[in-house]
Amino acid sequence: MFFYTENMTKFAFSTELYNQDDVEEGYAIFGVGFDSTTSYKSGARYGPKAVREASYNFETYNLHFDTSLTVNNYDIGDVNVNYGDYETTHMMIADTVLSLLDMGLKPIMIGGEHTVTNGVMQAIYDYDEDYFHNLTIIHLDAHFDMRDEYLGEKYSHATVLRRIHEMNPKEIIQIGIRSAEEEEFKYVKQHENITYYTNYDVKNDLKNILKRLEKIDTPIYITVDIDVLDPAYVPSVGTPAPCGINPYELEQIIGVLSKKDSIGLDVVEVSSNTIGDSTSINAAQVIYDYLCLKN
């Protein structure tokens, strides 16, 4: 046995799942390095590796939240992807997440482009349709991602929340929005179960946004496109947008959400292939804070 080595192909503080028949309830981290519909900066396929490497920058003890990361969590590796074929990839993501839910494990996915969130949502829907219809989706992003199609694709990083909304969750709350196409903006405003807060709302009224999140009384799922942060903090993303929120604001939001009844989390659109890149470090921080607060 090698007692003094560490496997940096898994997320820090996680354990590997050797025996599926001997699993304790908790969380399962997995990567999905799919980026075939990326339309600007490619490279999200390297996100899972970059975020895992960055996670070794953190201490077990979380000073800000005054807690340690002790919750049971496994890193099961990466889901196989079929580049250029999202439908096949979608099926493999959904099948993986269904297996995790059957084992009593809640998914934490590292993308990959944002399209991959559809696969997780499909699994939750198939696992318990009534539960899904009572689910609040918390979406942190620079973009609505509510287009009906983009570049001829129904499943795209720019359409992911539209496809999820069509599955009828109870509510979608979008935070940090600062870029939109006119048609998708009209779609958002036409639906009472979609609430959005722009980057300026976060800057000027974060206190009331946090109060709104604290009042959520349904289960939640959290999807974080890391481009919700300003490009000064996350330069390596698929579609950077200026004037974003900052890591301090994001940490406060995650701090509130992590205390809710959440079925899972994903962090997507990290396009970093460089050790020490601030994009992957900020993305890893989201997962780290979330797990610390799940003790």
C-alpha positions in Angstrom: 0.0 0.0 0.0 1.2 3.5 -0.8 0.2 5.5 2.3 2.0 8.7 1.4 0.8 9.3 -2.1 -2.2 11.2 -3.5 -4.1 10.6 -6.7 -4.7 14.0 -8.3 -7.0 12.5 -10.9 -9.7 12.7 -8.2 -11.1 15.7 -6.4 -9.3 16.5 -3.2 -10.7 15.1 0.0 -12.8 12.5 -1.9 -12.5 8.8 -1.9 -12.5 6.3 -4.8 -15.5 4.0 -5.1 -14.0 0.5 -5.2 -17.0 -1.6 -4.2 -20.5 -0.5 -5.3 -22.0 -2.8 -2.8 -20.4 -1.1 0.1 -21.4 2.6 -0.3 -22.4 5.1 2.4 -24.9 7.8 1.5 -23.3 11.0 0.4 -22.1 12.6 -2.8 -20.5 11.4 -6.0 -18.2 13.6 -8.1 -17.8 12.9 -11.8 -16.6 14.7 -14.8 -18.1 15.0 -18.3 -15.5 16.5 -20.7 -17.9 17.2 -23.6 -17.5 20.5 -25.5 -18.8 19.7 -29.0 -21.3 22.6 -29.3 -18.9 25.2 -27.9 -19.1 28.3 -30.1 -16.3 30.6 -29.0 -13.4 29.3 -26.8 -13.1 25.5 -26.9 -11.5 23.4 -24.2 -14.2 22.6 -21.7 -13.4 19.0 -22.3 -10.3 19.6 -20.1 -12.4 21.2 -17.3 -12.8 18.0 -15.1 -9.0 17.5 -15.0 -8.3 21.2 -14.4 -10.8 21.5 -11.6 -9.7 18.4 -9.8 -6.0 19.6 -9.9 -7.0 23.0 -8.6 -8.9 21.4 -5.6 -5.6 20.4 -4.0 -5.0 24.1 -3.4 -7.5 24.0 -0.5 -7.2 23.1 3.2 -9.6 20.6 4.8 -10.7 23.4 7.1 -12.8 26.1 5.6 -12.0 29.4 7.4 -14.8 31.5 5.9 -17.5 29.0 7.0 -15.7 27.7 10.1 -16.2 24.1 9.2 -14.2 21.2 7.7 -14.8 19.0 4.7 -15.8 15.7 6.3 -19.0 14.8 4.4 -18.9 11.4 2.6 -18.0 12.0 -1.1 -16.6 9.7 -3.8 -15.0 10.6 -7.1 -16.1 8.0 -9.6 -14.0 9.4 -12.5 -15.4 10.7 -15.9 -18.4 9.6 -17.9 -17.4 8.5 -21.4 -18.4 11.0 -24.0 -19.0 10.7 -27.7 -17.6 13.9 -29.2 -19.9 15.3 -31.9 -22.9 13.2 -30.7 -24.6 14.8 -27.7 -27.6 12.4 -27.7 -25.3 9.4 -27.0 -23.4 11.4 -24.4 -26.8 12.5 -22.9 -27.8 8.9 -22.5 -24.5 7.9 -20.8 -24.8 10.9 -18.3 -28.4 10.1 -17.5 -27.6 6.4 -17.0 -24.7 7.2 -14.7 -26.7 9.6 -12.5 -29.6 7.2 -12.3 -27.2 4.6 -10.9 -25.9 7.1 -8.4 -29.4 8.0 -7.2 -30.2 4.3 -6.8 -27.1 4.0 -4.6 -28.1 6.9 -2.4 -25.5 9.3 -3.8 -26.2 12.8 -5.0 -24.4 13.9 -8.1 -21.7 16.6 -8.3 -20.8 17.1 -12.0 -17.7 18.9 -13.4 -18.1 20.0 -17.0 -17.7 20.1 -19.8 -19.9 22.6 -21.6 -23.3 23.5 -20.1 -25.2 21.2 -22.4 -24.3 18.3 -20.1 -26.6 19.5 -17.4 -29.5 18.2 -19.5 -28.3 14.6 -18.8 -28.4 15.1 -15.0 -31.9 16.7 -15.2 -33.1 13.8 -17.4 -31.9 11.3 -14.7 -33.7 13.1 -11.9 -36.8 13.3 -14.0 -36.7 9.6 -14.8 -35.9 8.7 -11.2 -38.9 10.5 -9.7 -41.0 12.6 -12.0 -43.1 14.1 -9.2 -40.0 15.1 -7.4 -38.7 16.9 -10.5 -41.9 18.8 -10.9 -41.4 20.1 -7.4 -37.8 21.0 -8.0 -36.3 24.6 -8.1 -33.4 25.0 -10.4 -30.9 27.6 -9.4 -28.9 28.7 -12.4 -25.9 30.9 -12.0 -24.7 32.2 -15.4 -23.8 35.2 -17.5 -26.4 34.0 -20.1 -30.0 32.9 -20.0 -29.3 29.8 -22.1 -33.0 29.9 -23.0 -32.7 29.9 -26.8 -34.9 27.4 -28.6 -32.0 26.4 -30.8 -28.5 27.7 -31.5 -26.6 27.2 -34.8 -29.2 24.7 -35.8 -28.8 22.6 -32.6 -31.7 21.9 -30.1 -29.2 20.7 -27.6 -26.5 23.3 -27.1 -24.8 25.3 -24.4 -27.1 28.1 -25.4 -30.3 26.1 -25.1 -29.8 24.0 -22.0 -32.1 25.9 -19.7 -34.8 26.0 -22.4 -34.8 22.2 -22.6 -34.9 22.0 -18.8 -37.8 24.4 -18.5 -39.7 22.4 -21.0 -39.5 19.4 -18.6 -41.6 21.5 -16.1 -39.6 22.0 -12.9 -41.5 24.0 -10.3 -39.2 27.1 -10.8 -36.0 28.3 -12.4 -34.1 31.1 -10.7 -31.3 32.6 -12.8 -28.6 34.8 -11.2 -25.9 36.9 -12.7 -27.4 37.3 -16.2 -25.9 40.0 -18.4 -26.1 38.7 -22.0 -29.2 37.6 -24.0 -30.8 37.2 -27.4 -34.1 39.1 -27.7 -36.3 36.0 -28.4 -35.0 34.2 -25.3 -35.5 37.3 -23.1 -39.1 37.4 -24.3 -39.5 33.7 -23.5 -38.2 34.3 -19.9 -40.5 37.2 -19.3 -43.5 35.2 -20.6 -43.2 32.5 -17.9 -44.1 33.1 -14.3 -42.0 30.3 -13.0 -38.7 31.8 -14.3 -37.1 34.5 -12.1 -33.9 36.3 -13.1 -31.5 38.6 -11.4 -28.9 40.5 -13.5 -25.3 41.2 -12.6 -26.4 44.7 -11.5 -29.1 43.2 -9.2 -26.3 41.1 -7.6 -24.1 44.2 -7.2 -26.8 46.5 -5.9 -29.2 44.2 -4.1 -27.4 41.0 -3.1 -28.9 41.1 0.4 -32.5 40.8 -0.9 -31.5 38.1 -3.4 -30.0 36.0 -0.6 -33.2 36.5 1.4 -35.2 35.3 -1.6 -33.0 32.2 -1.8 -33.4 31.5 1.9 -37.2 31.4 1.5 -37.1 28.5 -1.0 -39.1 25.7 0.4 -38.6 23.0 -2.2 -35.7 20.8 -3.1 -33.2 22.5 -5.3 -30.6 21.7 -8.0 -27.7 24.1 -8.5 -26.1 24.6 -11.9 -23.1 27.0 -12.1 -21.7 28.2 -15.4 -18.5 29.6 -14.1 -18.7 32.5 -16.6 -21.2 34.0 -14.1 -18.0 35.5 -12.6 -16.3 38.4 -14.3 -13.6 37.4 -16.9 -11.0 39.0 -14.6 -11.5 36.0 -12.3 -12.3 33.4 -14.9 -10.5 34.1 -18.2 -10.7 30.5 -19.4 -14.4 30.0 -20.2 -16.3 29.2 -23.4 -18.2 32.5 -23.7 -16.8 35.2 -21.4 -19.0 38.2 -20.7 -17.7 41.5 -19.1 -19.1 43.0 -15.9 -19.7 39.8 -14.0 -20.1 39.1 -10.4 -17.1 38.5 -8.1 -16.0 35.3 -6.2 -17.0 36.9 -2.9 -20.6 37.4 -4.1 -20.7 33.9 -5.5 -19.4 32.4 -2.2 -22.2 34.1 -0.3 -24.8 32.7 -2.8 -23.4 29.2 -2.5 -23.3 29.6 1.3 -27.1 30.1 1.3 -27.8 27.4 -1.3 -25.7 24.7 0.3 -27.9 24.8 3.4 -31.0 24.0 1.4 -32.3 20.5 0.5 -30.3 20.0 -2.7 -30.3 17.0 -5.0 -27.1 18.0 -6.7 -24.7 20.5 -8.2 -22.8 21.0 -11.3 -20.0 23.4 -12.3 -19.4 23.8 -16.0 -17.7 25.7 -18.8 -14.1 25.6 -17.4 -11.9 25.7 -20.5 -8.6 25.7 -18.7 -5.6 23.5 -19.5 -3.0 25.3 -17.3 -2.1 24.5 -13.8 -2.9 27.3 -11.4 -5.4 29.0 -13.7 -7.8 31.2 -11.8 -10.8 29.8 -13.7 -10.3 26.2 -12.4 -9.5 27.4 -8.9 -12.7 29.4 -8.6 -14.7 26.5 -10.0 -13.1 24.1 -7.5 -13.9 26.6 -4.7 -17.6 26.3 -5.5 -17.6 22.5 -5.0 -15.3 22.8 -2.0 -17.6 25.3 -0.2 -20.7 23.2 -1.1 -19.2 20.0 0.4 -17.9 21.8 3.5 -21.4 23.1 4.2 -23.0 19.6 3.8 -21.3 18.2 6.9 
